[in-house]
């Protein structure tokens, strides 16, 4: 009987380790299922929870566009695939970010079709069966929106009738899923070929697609700096009256690094993460009468450090330093934030 003692001990250790691994995996899956269900509720779509035999999925209609979020296995990793379908223009095209291989092929004379916009042609890899018709379809606004989207992390693609983003891993936070879907919806809204109501014309945009600039190094703003006027910020950067790149340039010149103090409603909040991720609150701070790119809500993503985030639906005052803006999604990011 004693001869089996070491083997029983080792078997017990293995069982404990396997149980711990299984329990940790189950807890993480439950947390992810909760995050995906929360995202589905906010977006108004259906969620399929993950289990031992199936992966996460979302499906439904977002802002009039058909959403599909699926996962597939890629060697030892998982790829999450976001797709949003819209009405195509009857063109056979594909837009993807320029890659090292495509740049190498360009030097060898294997050039892709071009649309006559040097900055866009340099940044975007174009495949089209009818380049001339595509060039006519890609207005300055569409080029601007496409260029902004195609710098997304992952593998972004715009096709006639569909916008897609592939990312490695499984999103753990509802906010990440919501933000990604809304970014795709902003692109779909611009490339959708459905007739636009004459009563809601799109505002004019810049005629040229500006080159995406490197981050600007800013001198820290002292506490006595003049606070930002929210109405002016919305008019200059977030209301869609300028092209995306032009709006970003205006933000850097006039608003970046300045203090913001405004009242709004808490849409969601996240506590500090175990990996050092700061607490964050998403707060509705304004509303547009029309939306050129996507939603009409103006929101602030406020990073709170180690502070306790506010409760959802609470009316709070936001204070902090404007760090960056996203004209497509009507969003500003606030560092050193505080709410009260």
Buried (B, 14 or more C-beta within 10 A) or exposed (E): EEEEEEEEEEEEEEEEEEEEEEEEEEEEBEEBBEBBBBBBEBBEBEBBBBEEEEBBBBBBEBBEBBBBBBBEEEEEEBBBBBBBBBBBBEBEBBBBBBEEEBEEBBEEEEEBBBBEBEBBBEBBBBBBEBBEBBBEBBBBBBBBBBBBBBEBEBBBBBBBBBBBBBBEEBBBBBBBBBBBBBBBBBBBBBBBBEEEEEEEEBEEBBEBBBEEEEEEEEEEBEEEEEEBBBEEBBEBBBBBBBBBBBBBBBBBEBBBBBBBEBEBBBBBBBBBEEEEEBBBBBBBBBEBEEBBBBBEBBBBBBBBEEBEBBEEEBEBEBBBBBBBBBBBBBBBBBBEBBBE
